[in-house]
Amino acid sequence: MKEIFAYETLSETNWNASRDISAPFVPDCFVNVENNQNVKLEAMKLYASQLRQFPEERSVEAIDALARHRGATVDVVAAEAFLTVRRVL
């Protein structure tokens, strides 16, 4: 493996025990998902047992809002964020 990335998972990524025990998720790699965002949201709706009503983090609206927020940080409409664990060039 030349590259290993950690992905952001809503409602789990933000439940860190403390900064002394677990580092917060600070992404350093972003993938533009603008063209696939609607497909992702429709796919998520198929997992109704895993979703909650907004404003819960695992709502369709929150998932979309996070993608748009991550996209805005890198000047695209929607993005998914990753944290580089290891990269061998």
Helices and strands as residue ranges (DSSP letters): E 3-7, E 29-32, H 37-45, G 48-50, H 60-73, E 79-87
